[in-house]
Each structure stands twice: as C-alpha cells, then as structure tokens.
Amino acid sequence: MTVAQPPVQAAGCVLWRRSASADGIELAVVFRPKWSDWSWPKGKLKSGETFRSAAVREVKEETGMTCRLGAELPSAYYTDAQGRPKVVQYWAADAISGTFEPNDEVSAVDWLSPEAARERLTWDRDRELIPALLATLGRRDG
C-alpha cells in the first residue's frame, strides 16, 4: 500500500509595479539557474511560517523588493522535480521599494509588460496567473 505524501507547501507572488509604458504596469519575472527557468518569485514555507509571510519573504529574498500583498490569486498544484506533490499559494503584490542583486537562487529579474512576461515565463501554470492578476487590478488585457 502506497501512502500519499502531503504536498510540499510554497508561496509566491506575481509582483507588479506601475510603469510609464502603454501597458501601465510591469511584472517581475525571475530566472532560476538551478532549474533554467523563468518564473514568479516563490519558495517553500519554513517551519511555522504562514503562506502570506512566506510569500513576502520569498519576494524579498529573490528580487530584493519589499511588497504589499493584494488579492489572493489561484494556487498552482503540480508535481515537483523530485516527484512530490506541490502546492504554491500566490498573491498579487505591489512592489514598494528595493534593488535586485543576483543571489544563490536567482541570477536575473526582468520587469516586463504582461504580454512580454507571458512570452518569457517557462511554465503554462505561471502564464495562467497573468489574467487573474490583471482582473484584480481592474484590467481586461492579458
């Protein structure tokens, strides 16, 4: 009999900021060299940590930005690289301040229009969060 593993719990954000571009906003996508992918800032919860506090911490660690959490976005459910079930709870997050410096997990952060972010993101599950974010911001595009 196989015992189902509890899902790995993680949290992250679709980090955005206002922009002078025609789109009016830019989204932060991160490059993770370990996985060779472009995704949203996210990571596993630490012992005793809430999903919300993990999301804010991961944004700070991976992008250097402090943020204000907004609306909760749809969660992602998938199997991780080790074959374990994983759930990532996401929020819209307004970037407040900060500066990116490359680190052990993330070597680049690009601020892109929603359309350019859709093109850059590696995973369909990440792309699916763009319309949800835009809806929370009162925008129909994306």
SVG drawing of the C-alpha trace seen along z (x, -y; Angstrom):
<svg xmlns="http://www.w3.org/2000/svg" viewBox="-12 -57 37 59">
<polyline fill="none" stroke="black" stroke-width="0.4" points="0.0,0.0 1.4,-3.4 0.9,-6.3 0.2,-9.6 2.8,-12.2 1.5,-15.5 2.1,-18.3 5.2,-20.5 3.8,-23.9 5.1,-27.0 4.1,-30.6 4.8,-33.3 3.7,-36.5 3.0,-38.0 5.0,-41.1 4.0,-44.3 4.7,-48.0 3.3,-50.9 5.1,-51.9 5.1,-54.7 4.7,-52.2 1.5,-51.8 0.5,-48.8 0.8,-50.9 2.3,-48.1 5.3,-45.8 5.6,-42.3 8.7,-40.9 9.9,-37.5 12.9,-35.7 15.5,-33.5 16.5,-30.5 19.7,-28.9 19.3,-25.7 16.1,-25.0 17.0,-27.1 13.5,-28.7 11.7,-32.0 9.0,-32.1 7.4,-34.1 9.2,-34.7 8.2,-31.8 9.6,-29.2 8.8,-26.7 7.4,-27.6 9.7,-27.5 8.6,-25.6 5.8,-27.6 5.6,-30.1 2.3,-31.2 1.7,-31.3 1.4,-35.1 4.6,-35.6 6.5,-33.1 5.3,-35.0 6.6,-38.3 9.9,-36.8 10.4,-35.0 9.8,-38.2 12.4,-40.0 15.0,-37.1 14.6,-36.6 14.0,-40.1 15.3,-42.4 11.9,-44.1 9.6,-44.8 6.0,-44.4 2.4,-44.9 0.2,-41.8 -3.0,-42.3 -5.6,-39.9 -5.0,-36.1 -4.6,-34.5 -5.3,-30.9 -2.9,-28.4 -0.8,-26.1 -0.8,-22.3 1.8,-20.1 4.5,-17.5 7.9,-18.9 11.3,-17.8 11.6,-15.1 8.2,-13.7 6.4,-15.1 3.0,-16.8 3.4,-20.6 1.0,-23.5 2.0,-27.1 -0.3,-29.8 0.0,-33.1 -0.9,-36.7 -0.8,-39.9 1.9,-42.0 2.6,-45.7 6.4,-46.4 7.2,-49.1 10.9,-49.6 14.2,-47.7 17.0,-46.8 17.8,-43.4 21.2,-41.8 21.9,-38.3 21.9,-35.6 22.2,-31.8 18.7,-31.2 18.0,-33.9 20.5,-35.4 18.2,-37.9 15.0,-39.8 13.3,-41.3 10.4,-43.8 8.2,-43.2 4.8,-44.1 2.1,-41.5 2.4,-40.3 6.2,-40.1 6.0,-38.3 3.6,-35.8 6.2,-35.1 9.1,-34.9 7.6,-32.6 8.7,-29.0 5.6,-27.3 2.0,-27.4 0.9,-27.4 2.7,-30.7 1.2,-32.2 -2.3,-31.4 -1.8,-33.8 -1.5,-36.9 -5.2,-37.3 -6.1,-36.7 -3.7,-39.5 -5.0,-41.9 -8.6,-41.2 -7.6,-42.1 -6.2,-45.3 -9.3,-46.1 -7.7,-45.4 -9.1,-43.2 -6.0,-42.7 -3.6,-39.8"/>
</svg>
